Amino acid sequence: MQLKPKPEKRALPDTVTALNVSNKKSKDHADQQRPPDMSPEAFGGKDEQGTGLLYLCDNLRIMRALPENFIDLIYMDPPFFTRKERRARSRIRESVDSFEDKWGSGGIEGYIKWLSPRLIEARRLLNSTGLIYLHLDWHAVHYVKVEMDRIFGYNRFINEIIWRYRTGGVSKNMFARKHDTILAYSKTQEYRIEPWKEKAYTKSRYRKAGKVNYGSGDAEFFRDSNGVYNYVNASDVWEIPYINSQAKERVGYPSQKPESLLERIISSSTRSGDTVADFFCGSGTTGVVAQKLGRRWILADKSRDAVEVSRFRLLDAVRANNVRKDYMGIKIHEC
Ligand SMILES: C[S@@+](CC[C@H](N)C(=O)[O-])C[C@H]1O[C@@H](n2cnc3c(N)ncnc32)[C@H](O)[C@@H]1O
């Protein structure tokens, strides 16, 4: 793969359209009353086009401007409260991309105060079968869990997904930290998740490949070089490698998440044509996977670097299944 195409100009005025979102409360309220433009034109729509909307915007502003009850799945990967600036050398542009994760003297209370209105908006935007997957790690997840219970309801908590990886060092004085946590909540009881099936090897020496009748139904066992197994619904611990330095999908955006992680979330929790949103989109991983899986997507990030990297990746994703290899139709909506 050509990793360093000619760097695109940082500002792309011909692709940037202004979204008429005002700071004023009354205007925000008026925007909330307006139904979303879900027309094929707004989302691209035709097979050979991108099927989404990309915003360069503080997410609270765009979330408040969108109407309620229309999104099927929200994946959110906010800064984790590391209290550092996150930086990485881009692999697709001549730049170092970065985002701030410093919280000054406000500490964890300040972080929760900042995140909370965004979680409230996320709940408002979800439709009745909608789900949110909120990606965090040890820095803040326990505080945010309490806030999510307050906003979505303790009974709407579905899963604490452990994303386990092996990257990074070991520690002398504690157990090495090798997982992130993804909190899944539903808006109502009507949500749909279809766990994929995975192999479960039996410890029994007597189990043979073939059908077994347990009384309550048949189970089918198979054999491979590791032993005898059957298929069971996936658990909440997901072992997925972090993106390695040579991976084709790596764009060099700090904290870029693997496409395979988003594939699991989107394919198990949405259907073809559903709308998936990511208001902390970074390098656009959620949109890229949604596009590949035939879902509509809404992405936002307040960083121009992030949105331009996202646009670059989304164009690639659209062109991959497209007769028009020069497709340029993804616009950046600025607000
Ligand atoms: C952890 S990164 C997301 C990485 C992304 N999941 C990926 O795979 O590339 C967090 C992103 O949130 C963005 N961000 C932070 N505060 C924001 C805000 N108020 N509005 C919109 N984006 C914000 C940052 O610019 C950064 O790109």
The ligand as an ORCA input file, in Angstrom:
! r2SCAN-3c Opt
* xyz 0 1
  C      -9.042      8.867     21.593
  S      -9.223      9.924     20.227
  C     -10.311      9.008     19.166
  C      -9.557      7.972     18.342
  C     -10.459      7.243     17.341
  N     -11.348      6.316     18.006
  C      -9.633      6.534     16.287
  O      -9.790      5.304     16.101
  O      -8.829      7.190     15.634
  C     -10.214     11.186     20.896
  C     -10.607     12.279     19.923
  O     -11.567     13.132     20.565
  C     -11.413     14.434     20.020
  N     -12.090     15.383     20.932
  C     -11.754     15.715     22.195
  N     -12.628     16.612     22.680
  C     -13.551     16.837     21.725
  C     -14.709     17.650     21.636
  N     -15.106     18.433     22.650
  N     -15.410     17.655     20.483
  C     -15.044     16.870     19.435
  N     -13.944     16.079     19.465
  C     -13.211     16.049     20.596
  C      -9.911     14.615     19.911
  O      -9.599     15.638     18.961
  C      -9.476     13.205     19.465
  O      -9.353     13.143     18.065
*
